[in-house]
Amino acid sequence: ELGRFEHYMRKEIHEQPNTVRDALRGRLRLAEASAQFGGLNLTARQLRRVRRVVFAACGTSWHAALLGEHYIEKLAHLPAEVEYASEFRYRNAPLDDQTLFFVLSQSGETADTLGALREARRRGFPTLAIVNTVGSTIAREADGGVYLHAGPEIGVASTKAFTSQLVVLALLALHLGRLRHLSYDEGRRLIAALEELPDQIERVLAIEPQVEEAAHRMVQATSALYLGRDLNFPIALEGALKLKEISYLHAEGYPTAEMKHGPIALIDPATPSVFVAPRGGLHAKTLGNIEEVRARKGPVLAVGTQGDDQLARLVDQMLPIPEAHPLTQPILACVPLQLLAYHVARLKGCDIDKPRNLAKSVTVE
Ligand code: BG6
């Protein structure tokens, strides 16, 4: 089943052009520049009444929800919040009948997430789930939802489920946006960008040899910082989590500009920083932040837009991703970071598909 891949994680990273295609399949409504879902079980009228969206999830799914928050805010202009499922359940978080409540889970079996879902149901609110595993407990207990259709994910570190979650969240936000004030043209632009993703991911996968070179620069470190701003902040968090999970190298994700308020104290020649820095809003400020790290002799890797020579000159190595729509760019930016974690772990001889102390789905609280 592994074919030419040594590990499931690498196989699943390479499946992403197809899994993204599968997440989009049948869900685009070109004539209306919108999206459609078979199992949401909510009418357009009900969705127009929504005033707020709340997501609850754990781990990588929680990071996907953080991007979902951006998508909902940017496309639907609705306030959105992201909760750790394990916290939500015990904190009496306010919900009301104009709140759309989602849980996200690859496995559909995570006890903390299931607990959050049951708590919302107990309080009488309809629950929606974004789940990969068909027929899982969360999928069965939710009132409606969306499947990722990413196929079984075997590697403990989640990869293809994450990018599919992002695609589904973008589609949901598009749908909610088009029921409000998002223009037809903006909707069409996003759809075109989503349809380009499989080919663009293919191009990112082709830089794997460069990522391997970057992994050699990281492997001696004991700690690393991952920095990104706006939509790339959740990508920085996810990049850091991947590295921690499978290479046991300590890593922290921070919003780029927050670095100077504390983490900059960690910078030294042995502590690499990984900037998620594709071109776009606030790029000049990010370049300034990179210079601050350089001035303290910190090694710097960056995920940047292909052809961004200014960035490339400033860093030890740039991993290029194609130019893309601002909302799909983060989906591309996470792929080199998945590969980076994989190759650091491989160089360290770690058990990549079965990292120590982790389970694919944690069914205890
Ligand atoms: C963790 C896994 O315990 O559960 C993570 O180790 C995962 O990789 C998290 O992201 C949430 O899992 P799920 O299946 O609910 O998305």
Boltz pocket constraint, residues with backbone or C-beta under 6 A from the ligand:
constraints:
  - pocket:
      binder: B
      contacts: [[A, 58], [A, 59], [A, 60], [A, 61], [A, 104], [A, 105], [A, 106], [A, 107], [A, 108], [A, 109], [A, 110], [A, 113], [A, 156], [A, 157], [A, 158], [A, 358], [A, 359], [A, 360], [A, 361], [A, 362]]
      max_distance: 6.0
